[in-house]
């Protein structure tokens, strides 16, 4: 082909023409695929696959964190660099996106890129697909042995003690903490001498405003609740798109546990007092963050 005068010849775009960052990402992705095909990756005995989690699972939800919810994270200096800690947070939003966004925050924003090993419900791990994904993401059942083992190994463990009472509560009760159960998370922290990090999350309440709960349908499906929101089930699958609320995640000042005696985890009054202290700190931080947020979608 004869080029027109003043124009450069048209030629195929070569690999060298690609943007350096894009080329680097493509090479990293190809190396990742090769390692997966060759079986050259590590998985711990709880099923955690850090390479798959960091390169696939977190890559899928990272746009929500950065562009959709525009999460602002604070208090990361309260998360240890290499030792264990128990992150205790409020739970809300019909779908547990708050837990996933907290996971992204610690992996991406913390200087040491800490992995959050969350404690999940039986229902999650009984689900064929979700249970396998949760294992690969580093999460495990909410039981004392697994929690204490992870904390003793220096992991950051996440727990949402409101459980389904929190994520399934009506929108009219937003940002009002539900009961924290029996304080099993406090006992795990006491036994392992690890600090408790009260964590407040603002924004999740508005992603799926729950205006009703159809308990009959929930029982038929074996679910803890069946939500009715302004968009679901009215808009069908489109109703599953979360509203783009503005999020804040704050990791509060640690509550130390290493100064208590060895048998402190067997003292029910101490566990009750610490549980109440954690709950009160989270509630007060929620009120403060709500006052600072200019608007729900700001």
Secondary structure by P-SEA (a helix, b strand, c coil): cccccccccccccccccccaaaaaaaaaaaaaaaaaaacccccccccccaaaaaccccccccccccccccccccccccccccbbbbbbbbbbcccaaaaaaaaaaaaccccccccccccccccccccaaaaaaaaaaccccccaaaaaaaaaaccbbbbbccccccccccccccccccccccaaaaaaaaaabbbbbbcccccccccccccccaaaaaaaacccbbbbcccccccccccccccccbbbbbbccccccccccccccccaaaaaaaaaaaaaaaaaaaaaaaaacccccc
